[in-house]
């Protein structure tokens, strides 16, 4: 069975890539507005791009959809343009994060409309899989089992008593690498993980699934009736309506762990969930001292450590078994053995109301990007780049005034009813509460310096009146 059977009238093969989540265990590189799946970690392609390329080996590109957070839609589309034929319709937006079961149901809507008995594969966007040919063979076997009504998982032969993964208890053999599943164990403690590994009956749960759409929806109706009622109402209103009010539940807890007919295909491919700095250290290319180094790093007499710099020169001396991650606005230091505690750091920062959880100093937008250069009480300075042909929303601010200076390119600026063209070293004032818009009518990027002043300078002080990207009434520029 190959990807040639995608899109047939009944029982074709389709894929859902789940590209939500914030990747908190990879902070400070991964942030809410630019999570790990949108980053290139150890290569030129981002994790999302690598996943889409792999999935396209087993599923036709026309049968691939991506579910992501509404905040990331434009970045996801930009990264996958050229990989997916109709990327605008292939990327489905979650209005808010509601875990994996609602996300899968949201992505299933257009698939079921085209093919109610579709065989659907669900794949997280942050996995590393090197042997793609073996992965494709596993998908073929899973599709065969799914057509027979099995809900299919993929088991990874465990290499260590890992406490950060779930485990699958293998049962009766189903032939050709398939097994019935007896049960699941979620992220055990060290002692339990060692016992599971020693038994020889357990595999790591990869978090990938294949199922027949109608069988899956029948299971949702039984085990998650509130979500099924919301799903059934899709013909009366857009499915995204009411999304914030539905239960936040994983597909494992909401459905999978309650099923009777679950199969596992044993993976013949290398797999890793790139969910922590320890994983990136373990998989990285080590030097003679056992160190993995990326970026502008000077390491003297160090061993068995991970050093990553994206924010200038990083110098370390005489340390071992350490993780040091540096970005332009934050630095993380912890032992390799404590890498899982990064999520605790993020939790503490959230309680403090820190902006370091949300965004880097450079934030990407559909029209380009902005970088915060400096800020303090009652002022903020940004460098803004607007791509050729792009324009920001028509907007106003209640609490701040702005002063724009063009550094390069030609900017078309609207202030109230007036429009003016500005070039290098020309400037304009944007008074508080005035309607304004910045556009780039030229063929090269426009770069400006924006100086904000006022008692409140956060991004939610934006009232949007018109936006070519469909973001009216939402806070990001």
C-alpha distance (Angstrom), angle and dihedral (degrees) to the residues before:
residue distance angle dihedral
X1 . . .
X2 3.80 . .
X3 3.76 139.1 .
X4 3.79 89.6 -84.3
X5 3.80 90.9 88.2
X6 3.82 93.4 62.4
X7 3.76 115.1 118.6
X8 3.79 97.6 18.7
X9 3.81 116.5 147.6
X10 3.81 93.8 -97.7
X11 3.79 133.4 15.8
X12 3.79 97.5 6.7
X13 3.80 121.0 159.0
X14 3.79 121.4 -102.5
X15 3.78 134.9 170.3
X16 3.81 133.9 -144.7
X17 3.79 117.7 -160.6
X18 3.80 112.6 -159.9
X19 3.79 107.9 -146.0
X20 3.79 101.4 166.9
X21 3.78 127.9 103.9
X22 3.78 131.7 83.4
X23 3.82 103.0 -114.5
X24 3.80 94.1 -133.8
X25 3.82 94.2 175.1
X26 3.83 89.0 64.8
X27 3.81 94.6 55.6
X28 3.01 132.5 164.8
X29 3.82 90.5 34.2
X30 3.81 93.4 42.5
X31 3.81 114.3 58.9
X32 3.80 134.4 171.6
X33 3.81 92.5 -100.8
X34 3.82 93.9 42.6
X35 3.83 108.7 26.2
X36 3.78 126.6 -175.5
X37 3.81 97.1 -91.4
X38 3.82 88.7 64.2
X39 3.81 93.3 50.7
X40 3.79 131.8 87.3
X41 3.80 105.4 -125.4
X42 3.77 110.9 -173.7
X43 3.81 97.4 -18.0
X44 3.79 145.4 47.0
X45 3.81 96.4 -95.8
X46 3.79 121.8 70.9
X47 3.80 119.1 -120.2
X48 3.81 88.9 -105.6
X49 3.81 92.8 52.0
X50 3.81 91.7 47.7
X51 3.79 90.6 50.0
X52 3.82 92.9 49.5
X53 3.80 91.0 48.9
X54 3.81 91.2 51.3
X55 3.81 95.1 44.8
X56 3.81 90.2 51.4
X57 3.83 88.2 63.8
X58 3.82 90.5 66.4
X59 3.81 102.4 25.4
X60 3.79 128.5 43.4
X61 3.83 111.9 -106.2
X62 3.82 88.8 -121.2
X63 3.80 88.4 60.7
X64 3.82 96.9 53.1
X65 3.81 123.2 99.4
X66 3.80 130.0 178.1
X67 3.80 126.1 -147.9
X68 3.79 115.0 -157.5
X69 3.78 141.4 153.1
X70 3.79 116.0 -77.2
X71 3.81 88.8 -118.6
X72 3.83 91.1 61.0
X73 3.80 101.4 42.7
X74 3.80 96.7 103.7
X75 3.82 93.8 46.0
X76 3.83 91.7 47.1
X77 3.80 91.2 50.1
X78 3.80 91.2 47.5
X79 3.81 91.9 51.2
X80 3.82 94.3 47.1
X81 3.79 98.1 41.6
X82 3.79 104.7 121.5
X83 3.83 92.9 23.8
X84 3.82 98.5 66.5
X85 3.83 118.5 44.3
X86 3.83 98.2 -138.4
X87 3.78 100.7 22.0
X88 3.81 95.6 168.0
X89 3.81 93.5 62.5
X90 3.82 94.3 32.7
X91 3.82 93.0 63.8
X92 3.81 112.8 76.7
X93 3.81 119.6 -164.1
X94 3.80 127.0 -139.4
X95 3.83 108.5 -149.0
X96 3.81 87.8 -147.7
X97 3.80 133.4 -0.8
X98 3.82 111.4 -86.9
X99 3.82 103.2 163.7
X100 3.79 128.6 -104.5
X101 3.82 104.0 -56.6
X102 3.84 96.3 57.5
X103 3.82 89.5 41.0
X104 3.82 91.4 54.5
X105 3.81 91.5 48.0
X106 3.79 90.6 49.8
X107 3.80 91.0 52.1
X108 3.81 92.9 44.6
X109 3.80 94.6 61.1
X110 3.83 98.8 84.4
X111 3.82 91.6 37.2
X112 3.81 94.2 54.2
X113 3.79 90.5 44.9
X114 3.81 88.3 59.3
X115 3.81 99.2 35.3
X116 3.84 120.7 9.0
X117 3.81 92.6 -168.8
X118 3.78 95.3 45.8
X119 3.80 118.2 150.0
X120 3.79 103.8 -128.7
X121 3.80 129.8 -163.9
X122 3.82 118.8 -159.3
X123 3.80 117.3 -156.0
X124 3.82 131.6 177.2
X125 3.80 113.2 -129.9
X126 3.81 95.7 -132.2
X127 3.82 104.8 65.5
X128 3.77 126.6 113.5
X129 3.82 114.9 -142.7
X130 3.79 119.1 169.0
X131 3.83 104.7 179.0
X132 3.79 98.6 63.9
X133 3.83 94.3 169.6
X134 3.84 90.6 59.3
X135 3.80 89.8 45.2
X136 3.83 90.4 54.7
X137 3.80 91.1 50.7
X138 3.80 89.5 51.7
X139 3.81 89.6 51.3
X140 3.80 90.6 52.3
X141 3.80 91.4 52.2
X142 3.82 91.6 45.8
X143 3.81 91.0 51.2
X144 3.81 90.2 54.1
X145 3.80 91.5 52.7
X146 3.81 92.1 44.4
X147 3.79 91.4 53.9
X148 3.82 87.0 57.8
X149 3.81 90.4 55.5
X150 3.82 101.1 -95.3
X151 3.78 122.1 137.5
X152 3.81 100.4 -134.4
X153 3.80 129.3 -149.9
X154 3.79 129.7 178.0
X155 3.79 120.8 -122.5
X156 3.79 121.6 -153.7
X157 3.83 116.3 -151.5
X158 3.83 101.3 -115.0
X159 3.79 118.1 -118.2
X160 3.81 98.0 -173.7
X161 3.83 140.5 4.9
X162 3.82 91.3 -84.5
X163 3.81 113.8 -174.2
X164 3.80 95.6 -168.7
X165 3.82 95.7 66.4
X166 3.79 134.1 68.9
X167 3.82 119.5 -120.5
X168 3.83 132.7 -135.5
X169 3.81 121.5 -147.1
X170 3.80 108.0 -138.8
X171 3.78 119.2 -139.7
X172 3.79 135.9 171.7
X173 3.80 117.2 -1.9
X174 3.81 115.2 -110.0
X175 3.80 96.2 -169.7
X176 3.82 132.3 -100.3
X177 3.80 95.6 45.6
X178 3.80 95.5 -45.3
X179 3.81 126.6 126.4
X180 3.77 137.0 178.9
X181 3.81 111.7 -113.1
X182 3.79 119.3 -123.3
X183 3.79 97.3 -173.0
X184 3.80 150.0 -49.0
X185 3.80 134.9 -103.4
X186 3.80 116.6 -158.6
X187 3.82 118.8 -140.5
X188 3.82 99.3 -41.0
X189 3.78 126.8 -154.5
X190 3.80 118.3 -100.4
X191 3.81 96.4 -92.8
X192 3.81 92.9 49.3
X193 3.81 92.2 45.7
X194 3.80 90.3 53.5
X195 3.81 90.6 50.9
X196 3.81 92.3 49.3
X197 3.79 91.1 49.3
X198 3.81 92.1 48.3
X199 3.82 92.7 51.4
X200 3.80 92.5 63.3
X201 3.82 89.7 -144.8
X202 3.79 99.7 97.5
X203 3.79 136.1 78.8
X204 3.78 131.6 -169.8
X205 3.80 112.7 -98.7
X206 3.80 107.2 -120.3
X207 3.80 95.2 -162.1
X208 3.83 92.1 -125.0
X209 3.83 120.6 122.0
X210 3.79 140.2 -174.8
X211 3.80 122.8 -165.2
X212 3.78 143.9 149.7
X213 3.80 108.8 -98.8
X214 3.80 97.2 -132.3
X215 3.82 92.5 48.3
X216 3.79 91.0 49.1
X217 3.80 93.8 49.0
X218 3.81 90.7 49.7
X219 3.82 87.8 54.8
X220 3.81 91.4 49.3
X221 3.81 89.3 52.4
X222 3.82 90.0 55.7
X223 3.80 101.9 38.2
X224 3.82 103.7 27.3
X225 3.82 105.0 28.3
X226 3.81 95.0 162.1
X227 3.79 90.6 58.1
X228 3.79 91.2 43.7
X229 3.82 90.8 53.8
X230 3.80 89.2 51.9
X231 3.81 89.5 48.6
X232 3.82 92.6 49.2
X233 3.81 90.8 54.7
X234 3.82 91.5 62.6
X235 3.81 92.2 101.1
X236 3.81 91.1 60.0
X237 3.80 98.5 46.3
X238 3.83 139.8 1.8
X239 3.80 110.1 -69.6
X240 3.80 91.8 -127.1
X241 3.82 90.0 62.6
X242 3.76 110.1 100.4
X243 3.82 91.4 12.8
X244 3.80 93.1 130.3
X245 3.80 90.5 59.2
X246 3.81 99.9 52.4
X247 3.83 122.4 96.4
X248 3.80 119.1 -79.8
X249 3.81 101.2 -130.2
X250 3.80 138.0 146.2
X251 3.79 121.1 -122.1
X252 3.82 88.7 -121.9
X253 3.80 95.6 55.6
X254 3.81 96.7 33.0
X255 3.81 99.3 48.2
X256 3.80 120.7 -14.7
X257 3.81 99.8 63.2
X258 3.82 89.7 51.4
X259 3.80 97.5 53.6
X260 3.80 126.1 104.2
X261 3.79 99.5 -158.8
X262 3.81 104.6 59.2
X263 3.78 124.1 145.3
X264 3.77 132.2 -169.9
X265 3.79 127.1 -149.9
X266 3.78 110.7 -154.1
X267 3.78 109.7 -127.6
X268 3.77 118.1 -120.9
X269 3.79 90.7 -173.6
X270 3.79 134.5 81.6
X271 3.80 110.8 -101.8
X272 3.76 136.4 -179.4
X273 3.76 133.6 173.9
X274 3.81 103.0 -136.2
X275 3.76 90.9 -147.5
X276 3.79 103.5 128.3
X277 3.79 143.7 30.8
X278 3.81 88.4 -111.6
X279 3.82 89.1 61.6
X280 3.80 91.9 51.0
X281 3.79 90.0 48.7
X282 3.79 91.8 48.8
X283 3.81 92.7 49.4
X284 3.80 97.9 38.0
X285 3.80 127.9 101.7
X286 3.79 107.1 -96.0
X287 3.79 126.6 -151.0
X288 3.80 125.3 -136.9
X289 3.82 90.5 -77.6
X290 3.79 93.3 52.3
X291 3.81 93.4 -105.8
X292 3.80 126.8 138.7
X293 3.80 109.1 -149.4
X294 3.80 129.6 -175.2
X295 3.79 127.3 171.0
X296 3.80 131.9 5.0
X297 3.81 98.4 -19.6
X298 3.80 132.3 151.8
X299 3.82 109.9 -165.0
X300 3.81 118.7 -177.5
X301 3.81 121.5 -171.7
X302 3.83 92.8 -17.2
X303 3.80 127.9 143.3
X304 3.82 141.8 -168.9
X305 3.80 93.9 2.2
X306 3.79 141.4 125.6
X307 3.81 117.2 -129.5
X308 3.81 119.2 -177.8
X309 3.79 125.7 172.5
X310 3.77 127.1 -177.1
X311 3.78 96.0 152.3
X312 3.81 109.3 61.3
X313 3.79 133.8 -67.1
X314 3.80 117.3 -12.2
X315 3.83 118.7 -165.8
X316 3.82 122.8 -170.8
X317 3.78 130.1 172.6
X318 3.79 136.6 -173.3
X319 3.81 99.6 -2.2
X320 3.79 132.4 128.5
X321 3.80 137.8 -170.8
X322 3.80 90.7 17.0
X323 3.80 137.5 135.3
X324 3.81 116.0 -147.7
X325 3.81 117.4 177.6
X326 3.80 120.7 179.1
X327 3.80 128.5 -173.0
X328 3.80 128.5 168.8
X329 3.79 93.3 -87.0
X330 3.83 107.6 21.4
X331 3.81 143.0 37.3
X332 3.81 128.1 -157.4
X333 3.81 122.9 -160.8
X334 3.81 123.2 178.6
X335 3.82 140.6 134.6
X336 3.80 115.2 -89.4
X337 3.80 88.0 -117.5
X338 3.83 91.1 57.7
X339 3.83 97.1 51.6
X340 3.81 92.6 117.2
X341 3.83 89.3 63.2
X342 3.80 91.7 71.6
X343 3.80 87.3 90.3
X344 3.82 87.3 59.3
X345 3.80 89.1 54.1
X346 3.80 90.1 52.2
X347 3.80 90.5 48.2
X348 3.81 90.9 52.5
X349 3.81 91.3 48.6
X350 3.81 90.5 51.0
X351 3.81 90.4 52.9
X352 3.80 88.5 52.5
X353 3.81 90.4 51.5
X354 3.80 91.2 -119.5
X355 3.80 118.7 174.8
X356 3.81 89.0 -148.3
X357 3.81 89.8 85.8
X358 3.79 94.2 56.7
X359 3.78 109.9 45.6
X360 3.78 148.1 -2.0
X361 3.79 120.2 -118.2
X362 3.82 85.3 -96.7
X363 3.81 114.1 58.6
X364 3.80 123.0 -171.0
X365 3.78 121.0 -137.7
X366 3.83 132.7 179.6
X367 3.80 89.2 -101.8
X368 3.83 96.6 45.7
X369 3.81 130.2 -75.4
X370 3.77 146.2 -69.0
X371 3.79 131.2 -145.1
X372 3.80 124.1 -156.7
X373 3.82 105.1 -133.7
X374 3.78 99.0 177.9
X375 3.78 139.3 -16.1
X376 3.76 140.1 -179.0
X377 3.81 141.2 149.5
X378 3.81 108.1 -28.5
X379 3.83 96.5 -7.5
X380 3.81 141.4 75.9
X381 3.81 130.0 177.0
X382 3.82 120.9 -155.0
X383 3.77 136.8 179.4
X384 3.81 108.2 -141.6
X385 3.81 125.5 -164.6
X386 3.81 119.6 -167.0
X387 3.80 117.8 -166.3
X388 3.83 121.4 -128.4
X389 3.81 111.0 -77.5
X390 3.81 92.6 8.6
X391 3.79 129.1 118.9
X392 3.76 138.4 -173.8
X393 3.78 122.7 -120.8
X394 3.80 122.8 -81.4
X395 3.79 99.7 -104.5
X396 3.79 149.8 147.9
X397 3.81 137.6 -149.7
X398 3.79 127.4 -137.6
X399 3.79 98.3 -160.0
X400 3.80 109.9 29.9
X401 3.78 143.2 54.6
X402 3.82 122.5 -151.5
X403 3.78 137.3 -151.0
X404 3.82 117.6 -158.3
X405 3.81 125.2 -160.2
X406 3.80 118.6 -173.7
X407 3.80 111.7 -133.2
X408 3.82 98.4 177.8
X409 3.79 139.5 -8.2
X410 3.79 129.2 25.1
X411 3.80 119.3 -65.9
X412 3.79 126.8 -161.6
X413 3.81 107.2 -150.2
X414 3.79 126.6 -169.5
X415 3.81 117.5 -162.5
X416 3.79 112.5 175.0
X417 3.80 107.0 -45.4
X418 3.82 93.2 -24.1
X419 3.83 125.1 96.3
X420 3.82 122.6 -166.4
X421 3.81 136.0 176.5
X422 3.79 115.5 -131.9
X423 3.82 128.7 -170.3
X424 3.81 135.6 -179.2
X425 3.81 114.9 -24.0
X426 3.81 94.3 0.9
X427 3.80 119.4 124.1
X428 3.79 144.5 -167.7
X429 3.81 136.0 -163.1
X430 3.82 120.8 -129.3
X431 3.84 108.0 -158.2
X432 3.78 120.5 -147.1
X433 3.87 113.7 -84.4
X434 3.84 93.1 12.7
X435 3.81 120.4 132.7
X436 3.80 110.1 -115.2
X437 3.80 143.4 164.2
X438 3.80 136.5 -174.5
X439 3.83 119.5 -148.2
X440 3.79 136.9 173.6
X441 3.82 111.1 -140.9
X442 3.81 93.2 171.4
X443 3.80 139.6 86.0
X444 3.82 97.8 -111.0
X445 3.81 130.7 55.6
X446 3.79 119.2 -84.4
X447 3.79 117.0 -134.0
X448 3.79 121.8 -166.2
X449 3.79 137.2 170.9
X450 3.80 112.4 -130.7
X451 3.80 120.3 -160.4
X452 3.79 113.6 -165.6
X453 3.79 123.0 -165.0
X454 3.78 130.3 179.9
X455 3.80 143.9 86.4
X456 3.85 94.7 -78.0
X457 3.81 123.0 35.5
X458 3.82 106.4 167.5
X459 3.81 123.9 128.7
X460 3.81 93.1 -111.2
X461 3.82 90.3 69.7
X462 3.78 89.3 87.9
X463 3.78 126.1 109.3
X464 3.79 107.4 -166.7
X465 3.81 121.6 -155.3
X466 3.80 103.7 171.6
X467 3.79 132.1 10.4
X468 3.80 131.0 172.9
X469 3.82 89.2 -151.7
X470 3.80 94.9 59.1
X471 3.81 97.0 -113.3
X472 3.82 99.9 127.5
X473 3.78 112.4 159.1
X474 3.82 95.4 11.7
X475 3.77 122.7 115.8
X476 3.86 108.5 -124.1
X477 3.80 114.1 92.4
